[in-house]
Each structure stands twice: as structure tokens, then as C-alpha cells.
Amino acid sequence: MRAAPVSTREDTAPLDAEWQSIHRRRAALARADRFTSHLMSYAAGIATMAIIQGVALIASRLN
């Protein structure tokens, strides 16, 4: 039986760089996803307040 070759740091450097690149891209996507989620929550809150104020305005005009 032959022994498995021992990989050196030079052998794995391209793979390490690729994994780091993938990790950076995934982290950037996660940050963008959180930002989008917060932005949508903020927009939903503003829309809800606008609807409540619109209903209150209509109710005050009817009385």
C-alpha cells in the first residue's frame, strides 16, 4: 500500500483562497438580507401608520 501524499500549505492555498472568497460573499449576502428585512419592516410600519391615520381621518369626517 502506498501512503497518501501529505498536502502542503502551497498545495491548499488556492483552495483556501476560494473558500475565503465564498465565505466573504455569503457574509455579504447575509448582511444584505438583514438590511432588506429591516427595511421591509420599517416600510410595513410606515404603511400601517398611514392606513391607521387614513381610517382615523375618514372616521373624523363622518362624525
SULPE-V933601 format. One record per helix or strand. SS is the DSSP state (@ for helix, = for strand). FROM is the first residue (numbers start at 1). TO is the last residue. Records with the same first field share a line. If there is no record, write none. Layout:
SS->FROM-TO / FROM-TO
//
This chain:
@->9-62
//
